[in-house]
């Protein structure tokens, strides 16, 4: 049974990657479901399986969030059993992310976005602000990753000398 349990992550990864590759291929070879006009009035074709790929992306993001939160909660309870002072250290990243998303929400704009070929109402108000709340943390985390890479390389080069 333990060998099967060790193979589950590999089987899951192969399944998720396979479905993703198949959906991306279907976008390119699956034909079109119609067309929309761009700002110049030219017709642009819409791939038939666009919705399936978008929903699959939603599923993958949701799965990543659930797994990440599951490990965070598990580590929190494990660290709280070992030492009560480590509870605060475990909560610092969570508090930091909550603060980052709150600031991003406050910085976000609720004005309508002008999107070529889109005539729905989901680009105003809450959804416009929600989009900004998702984009700003990506910028902050990308800058943090770049600074971490640079800082780590500088630290490791100074430590070797």
DSSP file (Angstrom, degrees, kcal/mol; ACC not computed):
  #  RESIDUE AA STRUCTURE BP1 BP2  ACC     N-H-->O    O-->H-N    N-H-->O    O-->H-N    TCO  KAPPA ALPHA  PHI   PSI    X-CA   Y-CA   Z-CA
    1    1 A X     >        0   0    0      0, 0.0     4,-2.1     0, 0.0     5,-0.1   0.000 360.0 360.0 360.0 -35.5    0.0    0.0    0.0
    2    2 A X  H  >  +     0   0    0      1,-0.2     4,-1.7     2,-0.2     5,-0.1   0.846 360.0  53.9 -68.8 -32.2    2.8    2.5    0.7
    3    3 A X  H  > S+     0   0    0      2,-0.2     4,-1.1     1,-0.2    -1,-0.2   0.892 109.1  49.3 -67.0 -37.8    4.3    2.1   -2.8
    4    4 A X  H  > S+     0   0    0      1,-0.2     4,-1.0     2,-0.2     3,-0.4   0.909 108.8  52.5 -65.1 -41.2    0.9    2.9   -4.2
    5    5 A X  H  X S+     0   0    0     -4,-2.1     4,-0.5     1,-0.2     3,-0.3   0.836 107.2  53.0 -64.0 -32.3    0.7    6.0   -1.9
    6    6 A X  H  < S+     0   0    0     -4,-1.7     4,-0.5     1,-0.2    -1,-0.2   0.777 108.0  51.4 -72.4 -26.1    4.1    7.1   -3.2
    7    7 A X  H  X S+     0   0    0     -4,-1.1     4,-2.8    -3,-0.4     5,-0.2   0.650  88.0  83.1 -85.2 -15.8    2.9    6.9   -6.8
    8    8 A X  H  X S+     0   0    0     -4,-1.0     4,-2.8    -3,-0.3     5,-0.2   0.911  90.1  48.7 -58.6 -46.7   -0.3    9.0   -6.3
    9    9 A X  H  X S+     0   0    0     -4,-0.5     4,-2.4    -3,-0.2    -1,-0.2   0.898 113.6  47.5 -61.8 -37.3    1.5   12.3   -6.7
   10   10 A X  H  > S+     0   0    0     -4,-0.5     4,-2.5     2,-0.2    -2,-0.2   0.928 113.6  46.8 -67.7 -44.6    3.2   11.2   -9.9
   11   11 A X  H  X S+     0   0    0     -4,-2.8     4,-2.3     1,-0.2    -2,-0.2   0.909 113.5  49.6 -63.0 -41.8    0.0    9.8  -11.3
   12   12 A X  H  X S+     0   0    0     -4,-2.8     4,-2.7    -5,-0.2    -2,-0.2   0.918 111.1  48.6 -63.3 -44.1   -1.8   13.0  -10.4
   13   13 A X  H  X S+     0   0    0     -4,-2.4     4,-2.6    -5,-0.2     5,-0.3   0.911 111.4  49.5 -63.8 -42.6    0.8   15.2  -11.9
   14   14 A X  H  X S+     0   0    0     -4,-2.5     4,-2.4     2,-0.2    -1,-0.2   0.909 112.6  48.6 -62.6 -41.4    0.8   13.2  -15.2
   15   15 A X  H  X S+     0   0    0     -4,-2.3     4,-2.5     2,-0.2     5,-0.2   0.943 113.0  46.1 -63.0 -48.7   -3.0   13.4  -15.3
   16   16 A X  H  X S+     0   0    0     -4,-2.7     4,-2.0     1,-0.2    -2,-0.2   0.907 115.5  45.8 -63.5 -42.5   -3.1   17.2  -14.7
   17   17 A X  H  X S+     0   0    0     -4,-2.6     4,-2.7    -5,-0.2    -1,-0.2   0.900 112.1  52.3 -67.1 -40.2   -0.3   17.9  -17.2
   18   18 A X  H  X S+     0   0    0     -4,-2.4     4,-2.6    -5,-0.3    -2,-0.2   0.932 110.6  46.5 -62.3 -46.6   -1.9   15.6  -19.8
   19   19 A X  H  X S+     0   0    0     -4,-2.5     4,-2.4     1,-0.2    -1,-0.2   0.908 113.3  50.4 -62.6 -40.7   -5.3   17.3  -19.5
   20   20 A X  H  X S+     0   0    0     -4,-2.0     4,-2.3    -5,-0.2    -2,-0.2   0.928 111.6  46.9 -63.4 -45.1   -3.6   20.7  -19.8
   21   21 A X  H  X S+     0   0    0     -4,-2.7     4,-2.6     1,-0.2    -2,-0.2   0.915 112.0  50.8 -63.7 -43.2   -1.7   19.7  -22.9
   22   22 A X  H  X S+     0   0    0     -4,-2.6     4,-2.3    -5,-0.2    -1,-0.2   0.917 111.4  47.8 -61.4 -43.6   -4.7   18.2  -24.5
   23   23 A X  H  X S+     0   0    0     -4,-2.4     4,-1.5     2,-0.2    -1,-0.2   0.890 111.8  49.4 -66.4 -38.9   -6.8   21.4  -23.9
   24   24 A X  H  X S+     0   0    0     -4,-2.3     4,-1.3     2,-0.2    -2,-0.2   0.919 111.5  49.4 -66.0 -41.6   -4.0   23.6  -25.2
   25   25 A X  H  X S+     0   0    0     -4,-2.6     4,-2.5     1,-0.2     5,-0.3   0.897 107.3  55.1 -62.4 -39.7   -3.7   21.5  -28.3
   26   26 A X  H  X S+     0   0    0     -4,-2.3     4,-2.1     1,-0.2    23,-0.3   0.833 101.6  58.5 -63.3 -31.4   -7.5   21.6  -28.8
   27   27 A X  H  < S+     0   0    0     -4,-1.5    -1,-0.2     1,-0.2    -2,-0.2   0.911 113.8  37.9 -61.0 -41.2   -7.3   25.4  -28.7
   28   28 A X  H  < S+     0   0    0     -4,-1.3    -2,-0.2    -3,-0.2    -1,-0.2   0.833 133.3  21.6 -82.7 -33.3   -4.9   25.3  -31.7
   29   29 A X  H  < S+     0   0    0     -4,-2.5    -3,-0.2    -5,-0.1    -2,-0.2   0.407  99.4  88.0-116.4   1.8   -6.5   22.5  -33.7
   30   30 A X  S  < S-     0   0    0     -4,-2.1    -1,-0.1    -5,-0.3    -3,-0.1   0.397  88.0-122.5 -87.0   4.3  -10.0   22.3  -32.5
   31   31 A X        -     0   0    0     -3,-0.2    17,-2.2    -4,-0.1    18,-0.3  -0.277  32.0 -68.2  86.2-175.4  -11.5   24.8  -34.9
   32   32 A X  E     -A   47   0A   0     15,-0.3    15,-0.2    16,-0.1     3,-0.1  -0.831  18.8-156.0-119.7 156.0  -13.4   28.0  -34.2
   33   33 A X  E    S-     0   0A   0     13,-2.8     2,-0.3    -2,-0.3    14,-0.1   0.318  70.5 -55.8-110.6   6.1  -16.8   28.7  -32.7
   34   34 A X  E     -A   46   0A   0     12,-0.5    12,-2.3     2,-0.0     2,-0.3  -0.970  58.9 -92.5 151.0-164.2  -17.4   32.1  -34.3
   35   35 A X  E     -A   45   0A   0     -2,-0.3     2,-0.3    10,-0.3    10,-0.2  -0.984  17.1-155.5-146.9 157.6  -15.7   35.4  -34.6
   36   36 A X  E     -A   44   0A   0      8,-2.6     8,-3.6    -2,-0.3     2,-0.4  -0.910  26.4-114.7-127.2 158.7  -15.7   38.8  -32.9
   37   37 A X  E     -A   43   0A   0     -2,-0.3     6,-0.2     6,-0.2     2,-0.1  -0.787  24.6-145.4 -96.0 136.0  -14.7   42.2  -34.4
   38   38 A X    >   -     0   0    0      4,-2.5     3,-1.8    -2,-0.4    79,-0.1  -0.199  42.2 -82.5 -85.0-173.8  -11.7   44.0  -33.1
   39   39 A X  T 3  S+     0   0    0      1,-0.3    -1,-0.1     2,-0.1    -2,-0.0   0.762 130.8  55.0 -66.1 -24.2  -11.5   47.8  -32.8
   40   40 A X  T 3  S-     0   0    0      2,-0.1    -1,-0.3     1,-0.0     3,-0.1   0.479 119.0-110.3 -85.7  -1.7  -10.6   48.1  -36.5
   41   41 A X  S <  S+     0   0    0     -3,-1.8     2,-0.3     1,-0.3    -2,-0.1   0.500  72.8 139.3  87.0   4.7  -13.7   46.2  -37.4
   42   42 A X        -     0   0    0      1,-0.1    -4,-2.5    -5,-0.0     2,-0.3  -0.603  56.9-113.6 -83.5 143.4  -11.7   43.1  -38.6
   43   43 A X  E     -A   37   0A   0     -2,-0.3     2,-0.4    -6,-0.2    -6,-0.2  -0.591  29.2-166.0 -78.3 133.3  -13.1   39.7  -37.7
   44   44 A X  E     -A   36   0A   0     -8,-3.6    -8,-2.6    -2,-0.3     2,-0.1  -0.977  19.9-124.4-119.1 132.8  -11.1   37.6  -35.2
   45   45 A X  E     -A   35   0A   0     -2,-0.4     2,-0.5   -10,-0.2   -10,-0.3  -0.465  15.1-144.0 -78.1 148.2  -11.8   33.9  -34.8
   46   46 A X  E     -A   34   0A   0    -12,-2.3   -13,-2.8    -2,-0.1   -12,-0.5  -0.956  22.3-119.9-112.1 120.1  -12.6   32.5  -31.4
   47   47 A X  E >   -A   32   0A   0     -2,-0.5     3,-1.1   -15,-0.2   -15,-0.3  -0.269  18.3-128.4 -59.4 146.4  -11.2   29.0  -30.7
   48   48 A X  T 3  S+     0   0    0    -17,-2.2     3,-0.4     1,-0.2     4,-0.2   0.832 102.9  47.3 -66.8 -35.5  -13.9   26.4  -29.9
   49   49 A X  T 3> S+     0   0    0    -18,-0.3     4,-2.0   -23,-0.3    -1,-0.2   0.079  74.2 112.1-100.6  25.1  -12.4   25.1  -26.6
   50   50 A X  H <> S+     0   0    0     -3,-1.1     4,-2.3     1,-0.2    -1,-0.2   0.926  78.2  50.2 -62.4 -45.0  -11.6   28.5  -25.0
   51   51 A X  H  > S+     0   0    0     -3,-0.4     4,-2.8    -4,-0.2     5,-0.2   0.904 108.9  51.8 -61.1 -42.0  -14.2   28.0  -22.3
   52   52 A X  H  > S+     0   0    0      1,-0.2     4,-2.2     2,-0.2    -1,-0.2   0.910 110.9  47.8 -62.3 -41.4  -12.9   24.5  -21.4
   53   53 A X  H  X S+     0   0    0     -4,-2.0     4,-2.1     2,-0.2    -1,-0.2   0.889 112.0  49.8 -67.2 -38.4   -9.4   25.9  -21.1
   54   54 A X  H  X S+     0   0    0     -4,-2.3     4,-2.2     2,-0.2    -2,-0.2   0.931 112.4  46.6 -65.8 -44.8  -10.5   28.8  -18.9
   55   55 A X  H  X S+     0   0    0     -4,-2.8     4,-2.3     1,-0.2    -2,-0.2   0.875 111.0  52.6 -65.5 -36.1  -12.5   26.5  -16.6
   56   56 A X  H  X S+     0   0    0     -4,-2.2     4,-2.5    -5,-0.2    -1,-0.2   0.897 108.3  51.1 -64.7 -39.6   -9.6   24.1  -16.4
   57   57 A X  H  X S+     0   0    0     -4,-2.1     4,-2.5     2,-0.2    -2,-0.2   0.904 108.7  51.3 -63.6 -41.0   -7.4   27.0  -15.4
   58   58 A X  H  X S+     0   0    0     -4,-2.2     4,-2.7     1,-0.2    -2,-0.2   0.924 110.2  49.8 -58.9 -44.5   -9.9   28.0  -12.7
   59   59 A X  H  X S+     0   0    0     -4,-2.3     4,-2.7     1,-0.2    -2,-0.2   0.923 110.9  48.4 -61.4 -45.3   -9.8   24.4  -11.4
   60   60 A X  H  X S+     0   0    0     -4,-2.5     4,-2.3     2,-0.2    -1,-0.2   0.896 112.7  47.6 -64.8 -40.4   -6.0   24.3  -11.3
   61   61 A X  H  X S+     0   0    0     -4,-2.5     4,-2.3     2,-0.2    -1,-0.2   0.931 113.5  48.2 -66.0 -44.2   -5.8   27.6   -9.5
   62   62 A X  H  X S+     0   0    0     -4,-2.7     4,-2.6    -5,-0.2    -2,-0.2   0.903 111.4  50.3 -61.7 -41.7   -8.4   26.5   -7.0
   63   63 A X  H  X S+     0   0    0     -4,-2.7     4,-2.6     2,-0.2     5,-0.2   0.905 110.4  49.8 -62.5 -42.3   -6.6   23.2   -6.5
   64   64 A X  H  X S+     0   0    0     -4,-2.3     4,-2.5     2,-0.2    -2,-0.2   0.901 111.8  48.3 -63.5 -40.4   -3.3   25.0   -5.8
   65   65 A X  H  X S+     0   0    0     -4,-2.3     4,-2.8     2,-0.2     5,-0.2   0.924 112.6  48.0 -66.4 -44.3   -5.0   27.3   -3.3
   66   66 A X  H  X S+     0   0    0     -4,-2.6     4,-2.3     2,-0.2    -2,-0.2   0.926 114.3  46.0 -63.3 -45.0   -6.7   24.4   -1.5
   67   67 A X  H  X S+     0   0    0     -4,-2.6     4,-2.3     2,-0.2     5,-0.2   0.927 114.2  48.4 -64.4 -44.6   -3.5   22.4   -1.3
   68   68 A X  H  X S+     0   0    0     -4,-2.5     4,-2.2    -5,-0.2    -2,-0.2   0.938 113.4  46.2 -61.6 -47.1   -1.4   25.4   -0.2
   69   69 A X  H  X S+     0   0    0     -4,-2.8     4,-2.6     1,-0.2     5,-0.2   0.872 109.8  55.8 -64.5 -35.5   -3.9   26.3    2.5
   70   70 A X  H  X S+     0   0    0     -4,-2.3     4,-2.4    -5,-0.2    -1,-0.2   0.926 109.9  44.7 -61.2 -44.7   -4.1   22.7    3.6
   71   71 A X  H  X S+     0   0    0     -4,-2.3     4,-2.7     2,-0.2     5,-0.2   0.869 112.0  53.1 -68.3 -35.4   -0.4   22.6    4.2
   72   72 A X  H  X S+     0   0    0     -4,-2.2     4,-2.2     2,-0.2    -2,-0.2   0.937 112.0  44.5 -63.6 -45.7   -0.4   25.9    5.9
   73   73 A X  H  X S+     0   0    0     -4,-2.6     4,-2.4     2,-0.2     5,-0.2   0.915 113.8  50.4 -64.8 -42.9   -3.1   24.8    8.3
   74   74 A X  H  X S+     0   0    0     -4,-2.4     4,-2.2    -5,-0.2    -2,-0.2   0.934 113.0  45.3 -61.2 -46.6   -1.3   21.5    8.9
   75   75 A X  H  X S+     0   0    0     -4,-2.7     4,-2.6     1,-0.2    -1,-0.2   0.855 110.4  55.7 -65.6 -34.3    2.0   23.2    9.6
   76   76 A X  H  X S+     0   0    0     -4,-2.2     4,-2.1    -5,-0.2    -2,-0.2   0.941 110.5  43.4 -63.2 -46.9    0.3   25.7   11.9
   77   77 A X  H  X S+     0   0    0     -4,-2.4     4,-1.4     2,-0.2    -2,-0.2   0.869 114.0  51.2 -68.9 -35.4   -1.2   23.0   14.1
   78   78 A X  H  X S+     0   0    0     -4,-2.2     4,-1.3    -5,-0.2    -1,-0.2   0.921 112.8  45.2 -66.0 -42.7    2.0   21.0   14.1
   79   79 A X  H  X S+     0   0    0     -4,-2.6     4,-2.4     1,-0.2     7,-0.3   0.835 109.3  55.8 -71.3 -30.6    4.0   24.0   15.2
   80   80 A X  H  < S+     0   0    0     -4,-2.1    -1,-0.2     1,-0.2    -2,-0.2   0.816 105.7  52.5 -71.2 -28.0    1.5   25.1   17.8
   81   81 A X  H  < S+     0   0    0     -4,-1.4    -1,-0.2    -5,-0.2    -2,-0.2   0.861 112.2  45.6 -71.3 -34.8    1.8   21.6   19.4
   82   82 A X  H  < S-     0   0    0     -4,-1.3     2,-0.3     1,-0.3    -2,-0.2   0.930 131.5  -6.1 -76.1 -46.6    5.6   21.9   19.6
   83   83 A X    ><  -     0   0    0     -4,-2.4     3,-0.7     1,-0.1    -1,-0.3  -0.968  49.9-145.9-154.8 134.4    5.8   25.5   21.0
   84   84 A X  T >  S+     0   0    0     -2,-0.3     3,-0.9     1,-0.2     4,-0.5   0.751 100.2  61.9 -73.1 -22.7    3.3   28.2   21.6
   85   85 A X  T 3> S+     0   0    0      1,-0.2     4,-0.7     2,-0.2     3,-0.4   0.744  94.6  62.7 -74.1 -21.1    5.8   30.9   20.7
   86   86 A X  H <> S+     0   0    0     -3,-0.7     4,-1.9    -7,-0.3    -1,-0.2   0.590  84.1  79.0 -79.1  -8.9    6.0   29.5   17.2
   87   87 A X  H <> S+     0   0    0     -3,-0.9     4,-1.7    -4,-0.3    -1,-0.2   0.932  93.6  47.6 -62.1 -45.2    2.3   30.3   16.6
   88   88 A X  H  > S+     0   0    0     -4,-0.5     4,-1.3    -3,-0.4    -1,-0.2   0.898 110.1  52.3 -64.1 -40.1    3.1   34.0   16.0
   89   89 A X  H  X S+     0   0    0     -4,-0.7     4,-0.6     1,-0.2    -1,-0.2   0.858 109.8  50.0 -64.0 -34.0    5.9   33.1   13.6
   90   90 A X  H  X S+     0   0    0     -4,-1.9     4,-0.6     1,-0.2    -1,-0.2   0.827 110.3  50.1 -71.8 -31.6    3.5   30.9   11.7
   91   91 A X  H  X S+     0   0    0     -4,-1.7     4,-2.9     1,-0.2     5,-0.3   0.690  90.1  81.3 -81.6 -18.3    0.9   33.6   11.5
   92   92 A X  H  X S+     0   0    0     -4,-1.3     4,-2.6     1,-0.2    -1,-0.2   0.918  92.9  45.5 -57.4 -49.0    3.3   36.3   10.2
   93   93 A X  H  X S+     0   0    0     -4,-0.6     4,-2.5    -3,-0.2    -1,-0.2   0.898 114.5  49.6 -62.3 -37.2    3.2   35.2    6.5
   94   94 A X  H  X S+     0   0    0     -4,-0.6     4,-2.4     2,-0.2    -2,-0.2   0.927 112.3  46.7 -65.9 -44.2   -0.6   34.9    6.6
   95   95 A X  H  X S+     0   0    0     -4,-2.9     4,-2.6     1,-0.2    -2,-0.2   0.895 111.7  53.1 -63.0 -39.5   -1.0   38.3    8.2
   96   96 A X  H  X S+     0   0    0     -4,-2.6     4,-2.4    -5,-0.3    -2,-0.2   0.915 110.4  46.0 -62.1 -43.9    1.4   39.7    5.6
   97   97 A X  H  X S+     0   0    0     -4,-2.5     4,-2.5     2,-0.2     5,-0.2   0.903 112.3  50.5 -67.6 -40.1   -0.6   38.2    2.7
   98   98 A X  H  X S+     0   0    0     -4,-2.4     4,-2.4     2,-0.2    -2,-0.2   0.933 112.1  47.8 -61.6 -44.5   -3.9   39.5    4.1
   99   99 A X  H  X S+     0   0    0     -4,-2.6     4,-2.6     1,-0.2     5,-0.2   0.909 110.6  52.1 -61.7 -42.3   -2.4   42.9    4.5
  100  100 A X  H  X S+     0   0    0     -4,-2.4     4,-2.2     1,-0.2    -2,-0.2   0.908 112.0  45.4 -61.1 -42.8   -1.0   42.8    0.9
  101  101 A X  H  X S+     0   0    0     -4,-2.5     4,-2.3     2,-0.2    -1,-0.2   0.864 112.2  51.2 -71.5 -34.9   -4.5   41.9   -0.4
  102  102 A X  H  X S+     0   0    0     -4,-2.4     4,-2.3     2,-0.2    -2,-0.2   0.937 112.7  45.5 -65.8 -45.3   -6.3   44.5    1.6
  103  103 A X  H  X S+     0   0    0     -4,-2.6     4,-2.1     1,-0.2    -2,-0.2   0.906 112.9  51.4 -63.6 -40.5   -3.9   47.3    0.5
  104  104 A X  H  X S+     0   0    0     -4,-2.2     4,-1.3    -5,-0.2    -1,-0.2   0.885 109.2  50.7 -63.6 -38.2   -4.2   46.0   -3.1
  105  105 A X  H  < S+     0   0    0     -4,-2.3     3,-0.3     1,-0.2    -1,-0.2   0.919 111.1  48.0 -63.8 -43.1   -8.0   46.1   -2.8
  106  106 A X  H  < S+     0   0    0     -4,-2.3    -2,-0.2     1,-0.2    -1,-0.2   0.835 112.8  48.6 -68.4 -31.6   -7.8   49.7   -1.5
  107  107 A X  H  < S+     0   0    0     -4,-2.1    -1,-0.2    -5,-0.2    -2,-0.2   0.710  93.3 102.3 -78.0 -20.3   -5.5   50.7   -4.4
  108  108 A X     <  -     0   0    0     -4,-1.3     2,-0.4    -3,-0.3    21,-0.2  -0.228  69.0-129.1 -67.8 152.7   -7.7   49.1   -7.0
  109  109 A X        -     0   0    0     19,-0.3    23,-0.2     2,-0.1    -1,-0.1  -0.798   9.2-159.4-102.6 143.5  -10.0   51.1   -9.2
  110  110 A X        +     0   0    0     -2,-0.4    15,-2.1    18,-0.1    18,-0.1   0.198  54.8 120.4-104.5  15.9  -13.6   50.3   -9.7
  111  111 A X  S    S-     0   0    0     13,-0.2     2,-0.1     1,-0.1    -2,-0.1  -0.425  75.4 -88.6 -77.1 155.8  -13.9   52.2  -13.0
  112  112 A X        -     0   0    0     -2,-0.1     2,-0.4    12,-0.1    12,-0.2  -0.385  36.7-135.3 -67.0 137.2  -14.9   50.5  -16.1
  113  113 A X        -     0   0    0     10,-1.6     2,-0.9    -2,-0.1    10,-0.1  -0.797  13.0-132.0 -91.6 133.7  -12.2   48.8  -18.2
  114  114 A X        +     0   0    0     -2,-0.4     2,-0.5     2,-0.0    -2,-0.0  -0.780  32.7 177.9 -87.1 106.1  -12.3   49.4  -21.9
  115  115 A X    >   -     0   0    0     -2,-0.9     3,-1.8     3,-0.3     2,-0.2  -0.949  30.6-120.1-115.0 124.2  -11.9   45.9  -23.4
  116  116 A X  T 3  S+     0   0    0     -2,-0.5     3,-0.1     1,-0.3   -78,-0.1  -0.418  96.0   6.8 -65.3 127.7  -12.0   45.5  -27.2
  117  117 A X  T 3  S+     0   0    0      1,-0.2     2,-0.5    -2,-0.2    -1,-0.3   0.463 102.7 114.2  82.6   1.8  -14.8   43.2  -28.3
  118  118 A X    <   +     0   0    0     -3,-1.8    -3,-0.3     1,-0.1    -1,-0.2  -0.913  29.3 166.0-110.8 130.3  -16.2   42.8  -24.7
  119  119 A X        +     0   0    0     -2,-0.5    -1,-0.1    -3,-0.1    -3,-0.0   0.188  39.9 112.4-125.9  16.8  -19.7   44.1  -23.9
  120  120 A X        -     0   0    0      1,-0.1     3,-0.2     2,-0.0    -2,-0.0  -0.128  68.8-123.1 -82.1-177.1  -20.5   42.5  -20.6
  121  121 A X  S >  S+     0   0    0      1,-0.1     3,-0.7     2,-0.1    -1,-0.1   0.214  85.3  95.3-112.1  12.8  -20.8   44.1  -17.2
  122  122 A X  T 3  S+     0   0    0      1,-0.2    -1,-0.1     5,-0.1    -2,-0.0   0.270  71.3  70.2 -90.6  13.8  -18.2   42.2  -15.3
  123  123 A X  T 3  S+     0   0    0     -3,-0.2   -10,-1.6     4,-0.1     2,-0.3   0.038  87.8  76.6-114.6  26.1  -15.4   44.8  -15.8
  124  124 A X  S X  S-     0   0    0     -3,-0.7     3,-1.1   -12,-0.2     4,-0.3  -0.938  93.9 -15.4-131.5 153.3  -16.9   47.4  -13.5
  125  125 A X  T 3> S+     0   0    0    -15,-2.1     4,-2.2    -2,-0.3     5,-0.2  -0.320 127.4  14.0  65.3-123.2  -17.1   47.9   -9.8
  126  126 A X  H 3> S+     0   0    0      1,-0.2     4,-2.8     2,-0.2    -1,-0.3   0.900 130.3  48.1 -58.0 -46.8  -16.3   44.8   -7.7
  127  127 A X  H <> S+     0   0    0     -3,-1.1     4,-2.1     1,-0.2    -1,-0.2   0.844 110.8  51.2 -69.9 -32.9  -14.7   42.8  -10.5
  128  128 A X  H  > S+     0   0    0     -4,-0.3     4,-1.8     2,-0.2   -19,-0.3   0.928 114.4  43.6 -65.9 -44.2  -12.5   45.6  -11.7
  129  129 A X  H  X S+     0   0    0     -4,-2.2     4,-2.3     2,-0.2    -2,-0.2   0.873 111.6  54.2 -67.9 -37.9  -11.3   46.1   -8.2
  130  130 A X  H  X S+     0   0    0     -4,-2.8     4,-1.4    -5,-0.2    -2,-0.2   0.895 105.9  53.3 -62.9 -40.6  -10.9   42.4   -7.7
  131  131 A X  H  X S+     0   0    0     -4,-2.1     4,-2.1     1,-0.2     3,-0.5   0.926 109.9  47.3 -61.0 -44.6   -8.7   42.1  -10.8
  132  132 A X  H  X S+     0   0    0     -4,-1.8     4,-2.6     1,-0.2     5,-0.3   0.892 107.0  57.9 -61.9 -38.9   -6.5   44.9   -9.4
  133  133 A X  H  X S+     0   0    0     -4,-2.3     4,-0.6     1,-0.2    -1,-0.2   0.792 111.6  42.3 -63.6 -26.4   -6.3   43.1   -6.1
  134  134 A X  H  X S+     0   0    0     -4,-1.4     4,-0.9    -3,-0.5    -1,-0.2   0.808 114.9  49.1 -86.1 -32.7   -5.0   40.0   -7.9
  135  135 A X  H  X S+     0   0    0     -4,-2.1     4,-1.9     2,-0.2     3,-0.3   0.922 104.7  56.0 -75.8 -44.3   -2.6   41.9  -10.2
  136  136 A X  H  X S+     0   0    0     -4,-2.6     4,-2.4     1,-0.2     5,-0.2   0.904 106.1  49.8 -59.7 -44.9   -0.8   44.1   -7.6
  137  137 A X  H  X S+     0   0    0     -4,-0.6     4,-3.0    -5,-0.3    -1,-0.2   0.851 106.6  57.2 -62.7 -30.8    0.3   41.1   -5.4
  138  138 A X  H  X S+     0   0    0     -4,-0.9     4,-2.5    -3,-0.3    -1,-0.2   0.930 108.3  46.8 -63.0 -42.8    1.7   39.4   -8.5
  139  139 A X  H  X S+     0   0    0     -4,-1.9     4,-2.5     2,-0.2    -2,-0.2   0.939 114.0  47.5 -61.0 -46.9    3.9   42.5   -9.0
  140  140 A X  H  X S+     0   0    0     -4,-2.4     4,-2.4     1,-0.2    -2,-0.2   0.920 114.3  46.0 -63.0 -44.1    4.9   42.6   -5.4
  141  141 A X  H  X S+     0   0    0     -4,-3.0     4,-2.6     2,-0.2    -1,-0.2   0.877 111.2  52.4 -69.1 -36.2    5.7   38.9   -5.3
  142  142 A X  H  X S+     0   0    0     -4,-2.5     4,-2.4    -5,-0.2    -2,-0.2   0.927 111.7  46.4 -63.8 -43.7    7.6   39.0   -8.6
  143  143 A X  H  X S+     0   0    0     -4,-2.5     4,-2.7     1,-0.2    -2,-0.2   0.910 112.3  51.6 -63.4 -41.5    9.8   41.9   -7.3
  144  144 A X  H  X S+     0   0    0     -4,-2.4     4,-2.3    -5,-0.2    -2,-0.2   0.897 109.9  49.0 -61.4 -40.9   10.3   39.9   -4.0
  145  145 A X  H  X S+     0   0    0     -4,-2.6     4,-2.5     2,-0.2    -2,-0.2   0.926 112.0  48.3 -65.2 -44.3   11.4   36.8   -6.0
  146  146 A X  H  X S+     0   0    0     -4,-2.4     4,-2.4     1,-0.2    -2,-0.2   0.929 113.3  47.2 -62.2 -45.2   13.8   38.9   -8.1
  147  147 A X  H  X S+     0   0    0     -4,-2.7     4,-3.0     1,-0.2    -1,-0.2   0.871 111.2  52.1 -64.6 -36.2   15.3   40.6   -5.0
  148  148 A X  H  X S+     0   0    0     -4,-2.3     4,-2.7    -5,-0.2     5,-0.2   0.913 109.9  48.5 -65.4 -42.6   15.5   37.2   -3.2
  149  149 A X  H  X S+     0   0    0     -4,-2.5     4,-2.1     2,-0.2    -2,-0.2   0.932 115.4  44.1 -63.1 -45.3   17.5   35.7   -6.1
  150  150 A X  H  X S+     0   0    0     -4,-2.4     4,-2.3     2,-0.2    -2,-0.2   0.934 115.6  47.9 -64.9 -46.0   19.8   38.7   -6.3
  151  151 A X  H  X S+     0   0    0     -4,-3.0     4,-2.7     1,-0.2    -2,-0.2   0.885 111.6  49.9 -63.3 -39.5   20.2   38.8   -2.5
  152  152 A X  H  X S+     0   0    0     -4,-2.7     4,-2.7     2,-0.2    -1,-0.2   0.898 111.1  48.5 -66.7 -40.8   20.9   35.0   -2.3
  153  153 A X  H  X S+     0   0    0     -4,-2.1     4,-1.9    -5,-0.2    -2,-0.2   0.900 113.7  46.7 -67.8 -38.6   23.5   35.2   -5.0
  154  154 A X  H  X S+     0   0    0     -4,-2.3     4,-2.2     2,-0.2     5,-0.2   0.933 114.1  48.3 -65.5 -45.1   25.3   38.1   -3.4
  155  155 A X  H  X S+     0   0    0     -4,-2.7     4,-2.1     1,-0.2    -2,-0.2   0.918 112.6  47.3 -61.7 -44.4   25.1   36.4    0.0
  156  156 A X  H  X S+     0   0    0     -4,-2.7     4,-1.5     1,-0.2    -1,-0.2   0.855 111.9  50.1 -69.2 -32.8   26.5   33.1   -1.3
  157  157 A X  H  X S+     0   0    0     -4,-1.9     4,-0.9    -5,-0.2    -1,-0.2   0.875 113.6  45.5 -72.8 -34.6   29.3   34.8   -3.2
  158  158 A X  H  < S+     0   0    0     -4,-2.2    -2,-0.2     1,-0.2    -1,-0.2   0.833 111.0  53.8 -73.4 -31.3   30.3   36.8   -0.1
  159  159 A X  H  < S+     0   0    0     -4,-2.1    -2,-0.2    -5,-0.2    -1,-0.2   0.832 103.6  55.2 -73.0 -32.1   30.1   33.7    2.1
  160  160 A X  H  <        0   0    0     -4,-1.5    -1,-0.2     1,-0.2    -2,-0.2   0.827 360.0 360.0 -69.2 -31.9   32.4   31.6   -0.1
  161  161 A X     <        0   0    0     -4,-0.9    -1,-0.2    -5,-0.1    -2,-0.2   0.480 360.0 360.0 -73.8 360.0   35.2   34.2    0.1
